[in-house]
Amino acid sequence: MTYQPAPDRYDSMPYRRTGRSGLKLPALSLGLWHNFGFTKPLDVQQAIVRRAFDLGVTHFDLANNYGPPYGSAETTFGRIFTADLKPYRDEIVVSSKAGYDMWAGPYGEWGSRKYMLSSLDQSLGRLKLDYVDIFYSHRPDPETPIEETMGALATAVQQGKVLYVGVSNYSPEQTLAAQAALASHGVPLLIHQPRYSMLDRRPEESGLLDTVEAAGVGAIVYSPLEQGMLTDRYLDGSIPPDSRAAVGHFLTADRVGDDYLSMARGLNDLAASRGQSLAQLALTWVLRAPAVTSAIIGASSVQQLEQNIAALDGAPLTADELARIDELTGRASA
């Protein structure tokens, strides 16, 4: 059956302006880092993407090596896009990145002009797209001049293969240097993608959020649920066999100890008092920051997607609630 998106898909999702640009993004974007490789059923993946678009999620975030295996998330999205979303291309923002390990040899990672532009061409082929809306340098390269990496991004814009460019995992100083290098080509820096959550506050502590806000650059945060640690996944103290802690790639089981459980249960109690789940509280928390344009959520099911998007119905956090979150997470109240 031909997919027909919900006619009311734009009625409830808030859209936020990205820095000082003309581009707005949904408050919650769908990330395809996990759950969209060849190891997952295509029909489930397709159902998640369809439901996301029906709920007003217009931004789909990818990278060249998302999977597993590398490249498979882009291939999966390309299949779903071709089958369902192609008629709505102008309603959709698709982003990809290059910077981490992708293929063998000296030209398969980091930030050289050769790698960045070759990776973009490969991504476009997998995605079945003529262009991506946002293309990121996924991490700074300590051995390549930032002018070379940003020059490659500018070339991609000039070639018509990219509409906007961004950086991810850059420090405040590197972000400003990237912005200056791009400006020399007449290309603005649209957005920064840092990791940010109640448990990982480096964007605050380093001054990154203040830097991007002052520079007119948007911020879209990843891992706002801290790889599942800010969900109800581990609240009973057990490690589900299909959980990320059990897999042990990015989150290891030893992090689910007594200190974590005490903190997570306290946060869960606070969330419940607000009529939210712990995950919904965590999303409300990151979206409270003025510099944050959007938060990236993953989903392994339509139900999980819907539960996360329901965070947008939550009331703003009060000063007392923010202080309690700081207390529980081991940070003094501001």
Secondary structure as the mmCIF struct_conf table of DSSP 4:
data_model
#
loop_
_struct_conf.conf_type_id
_struct_conf.id
_struct_conf.beg_label_comp_id
_struct_conf.beg_label_asym_id
_struct_conf.beg_label_seq_id
_struct_conf.end_label_comp_id
_struct_conf.end_label_asym_id
_struct_conf.end_label_seq_id
TURN_TY1_P TURN_TY1_P1 PRO A 7 TYR A 10
BEND BEND1 ASP A 11 SER A 12
STRN STRN1 TYR A 15 ARG A 17
TURN_TY1_P TURN_TY1_P2 GLY A 19 ARG A 20
BEND BEND2 SER A 21 GLY A 22
STRN STRN2 LYS A 24 PRO A 26
BEND BEND3 ALA A 27 ALA A 27
STRN STRN3 LEU A 28 GLY A 31
BEND BEND4 TRP A 33 ASN A 35
BEND BEND5 GLY A 37 GLY A 37
TURN_TY1_P TURN_TY1_P3 PHE A 38 THR A 39
BEND BEND6 LYS A 40 LYS A 40
HELX_RH_AL_P HELX_RH_AL_P1 LEU A 42 ASP A 54
TURN_TY1_P TURN_TY1_P4 LEU A 55 GLY A 56
STRN STRN4 HIS A 59 ASP A 61
TURN_TY1_P TURN_TY1_P5 ASN A 64 ASN A 65
BEND BEND7 GLY A 67 PRO A 69
TURN_TY1_P TURN_TY1_P6 TYR A 70 GLY A 71
HELX_RH_AL_P HELX_RH_AL_P2 SER A 72 ILE A 80
HELX_RH_PI_P HELX_RH_PI_P1 PHE A 81 LEU A 85
HELX_RH_3T_P HELX_RH_3T_P1 LYS A 86 GLU A 91
STRN STRN5 VAL A 93 ALA A 98
BEND BEND8 TYR A 100 TYR A 100
BEND BEND9 TRP A 103 GLY A 105
TURN_TY1_P TURN_TY1_P7 PRO A 106 TYR A 107
BEND BEND10 GLY A 108 GLY A 111
HELX_RH_AL_P HELX_RH_AL_P3 ARG A 113 LEU A 127
TURN_TY1_P TURN_TY1_P8 LYS A 128 LYS A 128
BEND BEND11 ASP A 130 ASP A 130
STRN STRN6 VAL A 132 SER A 137
BEND BEND12 ARG A 139 ARG A 139
TURN_TY1_P TURN_TY1_P9 PRO A 142 GLU A 143
BEND BEND13 THR A 144 THR A 144
HELX_RH_AL_P HELX_RH_AL_P4 ILE A 146 GLN A 158
TURN_TY1_P TURN_TY1_P10 GLN A 159 GLY A 160
BEND BEND14 LYS A 161 LYS A 161
STRN STRN7 VAL A 162 SER A 168
BEND BEND15 ASN A 169 ASN A 169
HELX_RH_AL_P HELX_RH_AL_P5 PRO A 172 ALA A 183
TURN_TY1_P TURN_TY1_P11 SER A 184 GLY A 186
STRN STRN8 LEU A 189 GLN A 193
STRN STRN9 ARG A 195 ARG A 195
STRN STRN10 SER A 197 SER A 197
TURN_TY1_P TURN_TY1_P12 MET A 198 LEU A 199
STRN STRN11 ASP A 200 ASP A 200
HELX_RH_AL_P HELX_RH_AL_P6 ARG A 202 GLU A 205
TURN_TY1_P TURN_TY1_P13 SER A 206 GLY A 207
HELX_RH_AL_P HELX_RH_AL_P7 LEU A 208 ALA A 215
TURN_TY1_P TURN_TY1_P14 GLY A 216 GLY A 216
STRN STRN12 GLY A 218 VAL A 221
STRN STRN13 TYR A 222 TYR A 222
TURN_TY1_P TURN_TY1_P15 PRO A 224 LEU A 225
HELX_RH_3T_P HELX_RH_3T_P2 GLU A 226 GLY A 228
TURN_TY1_P TURN_TY1_P16 MET A 229 LEU A 230
BEND BEND16 THR A 231 ASP A 232
TURN_TY1_P TURN_TY1_P17 ARG A 233 ASP A 236
BEND BEND17 GLY A 237 GLY A 237
TURN_TY1_P TURN_TY1_P18 PRO A 241 ASP A 242
BEND BEND18 SER A 243 SER A 243
HELX_RH_AL_P HELX_RH_AL_P8 ARG A 244 VAL A 247
TURN_TY1_P TURN_TY1_P19 GLY A 248 GLY A 248
BEND BEND19 HIS A 249 LEU A 251
HELX_RH_3T_P HELX_RH_3T_P3 ALA A 253 ARG A 255
BEND BEND20 VAL A 256 GLY A 257
HELX_RH_AL_P HELX_RH_AL_P9 ASP A 258 SER A 273
TURN_TY1_P TURN_TY1_P20 ARG A 274 GLY A 275
HELX_RH_AL_P HELX_RH_AL_P10 LEU A 278 LEU A 287
TURN_TY1_P TURN_TY1_P21 ARG A 288 ARG A 288
BEND BEND21 ALA A 289 ALA A 289
TURN_TY1_P TURN_TY1_P22 PRO A 290 ALA A 291
STRN STRN14 VAL A 292 ILE A 297
BEND BEND22 SER A 300 SER A 301
HELX_RH_AL_P HELX_RH_AL_P11 VAL A 302 ILE A 309
HELX_RH_3T_P HELX_RH_3T_P4 ALA A 310 ASP A 313
BEND BEND23 GLY A 314 GLY A 314
HELX_LH_PP_P HELX_LH_PP_P1 ALA A 315 THR A 318
HELX_RH_AL_P HELX_RH_AL_P12 ALA A 319 LEU A 328
TURN_TY1_P TURN_TY1_P23 THR A 329 GLY A 330
#
